[in-house]
């Protein structure tokens, strides 16, 4: 492989990693919001 192909592969891998970590963050935020909503709707606050 040429140097350009290696650089392109590294950049694409980095962008994919950033995308996956961003999706994991959104997933965790969604899980927390759902848990809080479920807690409040089922009278867990009192």
C-alpha positions in Angstrom: 0.0 0.0 0.0 1.1 3.5 -0.7 1.6 6.1 2.0 -1.5 8.0 0.8 -3.7 4.9 1.2 -2.4 4.3 4.7 -3.1 7.9 5.7 -6.6 7.7 4.3 -7.2 4.5 6.2 -6.0 6.1 9.4 -8.2 9.2 8.9 -11.3 7.0 8.2 -10.6 4.8 11.3 -10.3 8.0 13.4 -13.6 9.4 12.1 -15.3 6.0 12.6 -14.0 5.9 16.2 -15.3 9.5 16.9 -18.7 8.6 15.4 -19.0 5.4 17.5 -18.0 7.2 20.8 -20.5 10.0 20.0 -23.3 7.4 19.4 -22.4 5.7 22.7 -22.7 9.1 24.5 -26.1 9.8 23.0 -27.2 6.2 23.9 -26.1 6.7 27.6 -27.9 10.1 27.8 -31.1 8.4 26.3 -30.9 5.6 28.9 -30.6 8.1 31.7 -33.5 10.2 30.5 -35.7 7.1 30.1 -34.8 5.9 33.6 -35.6 9.3 35.1 -38.9 9.5 33.2 -39.9 6.0 34.3 -39.0 6.8 37.9 -41.1 10.0 37.9 -44.1 8.5 36.1 -44.3 5.6 38.5 -44.3 7.8 41.6 -40.8 7.0 42.6 -40.2 10.5 43.8 -42.6 10.1 46.7 
